[in-house]
Amino acid sequence: MRCAICGSERLSPVGELVLGSERPVDRLRLRFRRPGFLKRRPAFQADLARACRDRGALFPFLRELDRRELDATAAGLLEIEDAGPDPDGANAN
């Protein structure tokens, strides 16, 4: 695995990602726009991370259970309304 910022292979081991407290509500989440009026807003908890030892960039990622849930629902997820341009150009107007 390489750092997406500088290409270094000097990444830390996987660590637990916390946001200043141990309360579950304070975890980092990847959230999407609500797919329907009465449906819940899809969110996936990012509990793990690696850090680039050369640049300090942080790479959060999902636990396996959340990754599988994201994969199973990905086709029905909606982007947030104020999303910037897609780096791959897939959502160009």
C-alpha positions as CSV (number, residue, x, y, z in Angstrom):
1,M,0.0,0.0,0.0
2,R,1.2,3.5,-0.9
3,C,0.4,6.9,0.4
4,A,-2.1,8.6,-2.0
5,I,-0.5,12.0,-1.4
6,C,3.2,11.3,-1.9
7,G,3.5,7.7,-3.0
8,S,5.6,6.6,0.1
9,E,5.4,3.0,1.2
10,R,6.2,4.1,4.8
11,L,2.7,3.8,6.2
12,S,1.8,3.1,9.9
13,P,0.1,-0.1,11.0
14,V,-3.7,0.1,11.2
15,G,-4.8,2.0,14.3
16,E,-8.1,2.9,15.8
17,L,-9.5,6.3,14.7
18,V,-11.0,8.4,17.5
19,L,-12.1,12.0,17.6
20,G,-11.2,13.1,21.1
21,S,-13.5,11.0,23.1
22,E,-14.4,7.4,23.4
23,R,-18.2,7.9,22.9
24,P,-19.5,6.0,19.8
25,V,-21.4,9.1,18.6
26,D,-18.1,10.9,18.2
27,R,-16.8,8.5,15.5
28,L,-16.0,9.6,12.0
29,R,-18.7,8.6,9.6
30,L,-19.1,8.6,5.8
31,R,-22.6,9.9,5.2
32,F,-24.7,10.1,2.0
33,R,-27.9,12.0,1.1
34,R,-31.2,10.5,2.1
35,P,-32.4,8.2,-0.7
36,G,-36.1,8.8,0.1
37,F,-38.3,11.0,2.3
38,L,-38.9,8.4,5.0
39,K,-35.6,6.5,4.7
40,R,-32.7,6.9,7.0
41,R,-29.6,8.7,5.9
42,P,-27.0,6.1,5.0
43,A,-23.8,6.4,7.2
44,F,-20.8,4.1,7.5
45,Q,-18.5,4.4,10.5
46,A,-14.7,4.8,9.8
47,D,-13.1,3.3,12.9
48,L,-9.6,2.5,11.5
49,A,-6.8,4.5,9.8
50,R,-3.2,4.4,8.6
51,A,-0.9,7.4,8.5
52,C,1.9,8.3,6.1
53,R,5.1,8.4,8.1
54,D,6.7,10.8,5.6
55,R,3.9,13.4,5.1
56,G,1.5,12.7,8.0
57,A,-1.5,12.2,5.7
58,L,-4.3,10.2,7.4
59,F,-6.2,7.5,5.6
60,P,-9.4,6.5,7.4
61,F,-11.3,3.4,6.3
62,L,-14.2,1.2,7.3
63,R,-14.3,-2.0,9.3
64,E,-15.2,-5.1,7.2
65,L,-18.9,-5.1,8.3
66,D,-19.4,-1.5,7.2
67,R,-17.4,-2.0,4.0
68,R,-19.7,-5.0,3.1
69,E,-22.8,-2.9,3.9
70,L,-21.5,0.0,1.8
71,D,-20.8,-2.4,-1.1
72,A,-24.3,-3.9,-0.9
73,T,-26.0,-0.5,-1.0
74,A,-23.6,1.5,-3.2
75,A,-25.8,1.5,-6.3
76,G,-28.6,3.2,-4.4
77,L,-26.5,5.9,-2.6
78,L,-26.9,9.5,-3.5
79,E,-24.2,12.2,-3.5
80,I,-24.6,15.1,-1.2
81,E,-26.2,18.1,-2.9
82,D,-23.3,20.5,-2.6
83,A,-20.7,18.0,-3.7
84,G,-17.8,19.5,-5.7
85,P,-16.7,18.1,-9.1
86,D,-16.1,14.4,-9.3
87,P,-12.3,13.8,-9.7
88,D,-13.0,11.1,-12.3
89,G,-15.5,13.3,-14.2
90,A,-18.3,10.8,-13.8
91,N,-20.8,13.5,-12.7
92,A,-19.8,16.2,-15.1
93,N,-22.7,18.5,-16.2
